[in-house]
Amino acid sequence: VSQSRYGSKIEFPIDEWLDFFGFWTAEGSVYSYSAKKGKNRYFRLSLAQKNEKVLRHYSDILLKAGIKNTIRDRKNGNFELISNNQDICRYLTKFGKAHEKYIPKYLKTLPKGK
């Protein structure tokens, strides 16, 4: 699904990618930041949800693709799935932020039933 900076790919079964991408589009965010000006960039994928079980489902999808992540209790009735995987974060940033997110053409043209 996405090319890594090292030339390898992060691979998801298409049904799992569609499930994850749809949820991320609705409930997720990705951002990058620098700890110090001019230093390395850090990336963060975040999915928030009141139902921890829902996040466990997406955590499992990411783990099967080799993407480490963690779920934390935000102590406000919500849970958050977090990953600092640079490759998936860079890939997802292509699809916009907040209300600007869009579904790419390659997903729209999949055969029916996907």
LINFEN-V664063 format. One record per run of one state. SS is the DSSP state (H for helix, E for strand, L for the rest). FROM is the first residue (numbers start at 1). TO is the last residue. If there is no record, write none. Layout:
{{SS | FROM | TO} {SS | FROM | TO}}
This chain:
{{L | 1 | 1} {E | 2 | 3} {L | 4 | 8} {E | 9 | 10} {L | 11 | 13} {H | 14 | 27} {E | 28 | 34} {L | 35 | 40} {E | 41 | 49} {L | 50 | 51} {H | 52 | 64} {L | 65 | 69} {E | 70 | 73} {L | 74 | 78} {E | 79 | 83} {L | 84 | 85} {H | 86 | 93} {L | 94 | 97} {H | 98 | 100} {L | 101 | 104} {H | 105 | 108} {L | 109 | 114}}
